[in-house]
Amino acid sequence: MDMKEQFVNSVIRGMEPELGLSQLQKLKIILTIRLENIQLEKESREVIIYDESSDLAAYKQYFVSMKLRGLSAGTIELAMRTIDKFNRWVRVDFKDVTTNDIRLYIANRQMNDHLSSATLNRERGCICRFFSWLYEEEYISKDPGKRVENIKVEKRLKKAFSPIEVELMRNACLKPKEKAVFELLLSTGGSYNMITDKLFAIIY
């Protein structure tokens, strides 16, 4: 990562708490354009207070990049918790993380924490996407998550409504529009959550 990218990223990180998504995106574009014909050089000092190539800088920049992509706050927070948990477990620099480290972490979560395959695969995805981003942004020289296998998630068959459940929901529909929507969803195989959510939206 060259000095211009490091400078732009540091400015974006600093302004992230103050600006919205569109403002951050516009700021990044403007900085990139303005710096096109400017040469930046790092000042040489005996004591380095902050290193833009450090793990901390990379970690912060990753979550800023997620915000710039327009991901929801909930998605970003979930990814942050997952990566934090992995980093506390592995306790090595990002450049020293191996494929086996990620595999062992997932195995540990499965055996000790008894997580479902769906949750394990979500955590695997969060960790692997993080290291893929680190590699693409040249914070690390190799991607340890590239060879980590996907976790097969078993598909659960949805339980069909009983005749009594169908009648209870049908009787709960008071208006003709509610009844029409219910019958439509029922005939197309709508799930319980889908049907109740649609009816709730109509009623309220």
N, C-alpha and C positions, 0 to 999 in steps of 0.2 A: 504494500500500500504506500503510495507516494505522499509527499508532504502536503500537497494540496488536499487530497482526500482526508488525511488526518486532521487538517485544519478545519475543513468543512464539517466533518463529523463532530469535532469538539464543540464547534459553535452550535450545531443542531442539538447536541446533548444539553448544552447550557441553556438553550432557549425552550427546550421541550416542556418544562413545567409552566411556561408563560404563554405559549402559543397553541392554537388549535391545529388540527391536521392539515387543512388547506394552507394555513400560514407557514407551517413548517416546510411543506412541500415547495411553496413559492420561494421561501428563504434559501432552501438548498439549491434550487435552480439558479437564482440570482447570484449566489456565492460562486457556484461552479462557472458561470459565464464570466463574472468579473475577474476571476483568478486565472482565466485561460492564458493570458499573456503576461502573467506575473510569476517570477521565480521566487520560491520560498526556500529558505535555508534554516536548518535547526541551529540555534545558538549553542555553542559548546560550553558546558559548565562542568565543574568538578562534581557537583552534587545534583543529581537529577531528581526534581521534586515530583514530576508526573510524566510517565512514559505513555505516549499514545498507542504504543504497540503492546501494552501490558494486558494481562488477563482482565483486569478490572475495566479498562477502557473498552475492550472487546465485548465484555459482558453488557456494559451499559449501552454500547452502540447497537447491539443486537436487538434490544427491546425498543430502542428508538426506531430502528428500521421496521419493526413489526407495527409500530404506531403509524409510521409513514405509509405503510401498505394498507392502512385502513382497517386493521384487525380490531375486533371489539376489545374493550377493557377486560372482560371476563376471559377471553381467549389468551390475552397477554398475561394476565395474572396466573392463569393455570399453567402456562408454559414456564413462567418464572418460578413457581413453586416446584415444578418437576425438575427443572435444571438445578435449582438451589439444592434440592434433596440429593441429586446425583453428585454434585460437586462436594457436598459435605461427606458423602460416602467414599468417593474415590480419592480425595485429598492429594491430587497432583496437579501440576500446571496443565493447561489445555493441550499444549504441544506434546505432552507425555501420555495423554490418555490413549489407550489401545482399544482395538476391537474387542478383545477379550474382557477388558474392564467393563464395557457396556453390557456384554453378554452376562458376565458374572453379576452385575447389578440387577439385571432383569430376573435372573435365576433366584437371586436373594430375595427380591420382592415377591416372587411367586411362592417360594418355599416358606419364608418367615412371615410374610404379611398376608398370604393367601388371597392375592388379588385375582380378579377375574381376567380371562384372556383379553377381553375388550379393554380393560383398564391398563393391562400390561402393554398392549399394542399401542395405546395412546401415549403412554410414557415413553416407549421406545421411539415413537415418531417424533415427540418433542425433543428428545436428546439427539437423535440422528439429524434432525433438521438444523439444530443449533450448530453441530460440528460441521455439517455441510456448508452452512453459512460462513463459519470461521475459515474454512478452507477456501471458499470462493473469494472471500475478502482478504486472503493472504495473511491471516493471523497465524495459521498453522500450515505446515508443509504437506500434510496428508490428512485424509478424511477417515477417522476411525469408525465412523458409523456406516460407511458405504457397504460393508460386507455383513452387517448385522441383519439377520433374517427377520422377515415379517412374522408376526405371531398369528396363527390361524384363529379366527374368531368364529365360534360356532353360532350358526343362525338358529334363533329360537322360533319355533312355530307358535303363532299367535292363537290363543284359545278362542274358539268360536263362542258367540253369545248363545246363552240358553234361551228357549222360548219365553221363559218368564222375564229375563232381562230385556228382551226385545219389547215385550208388551209394556213393561214398566217405563222404558224410554219413550215408547210411542205415546203412552198416556200422559207423559210429562210435556208433550208438545201441545201447546194451547192454540196457537195461531195456524192458519192454513200454510203460511210460508214456512214455519218451523216443521210442520209435518212433511211438507214436500222435500225440504232439505234432508230431513232424517231418512225418508224412504230412498232418496237418491244415494246418500252415503251408504246406507245399509245394502242396497242392491249392488254397489260397486265394491263391496268388501271393506269399507272403512273401519279402522280400528276404533276401539272404545274411546281412546284419547282424542282421535280426530273428530269423531261424532260429537262428543261432549264439548270439545273446544269450539266447534262450529256453532252448535246450538247456543252456547254461552255467549258467543259474539253476536248472534242474532237477537237474543233476548235483552242483552245489556248494551 
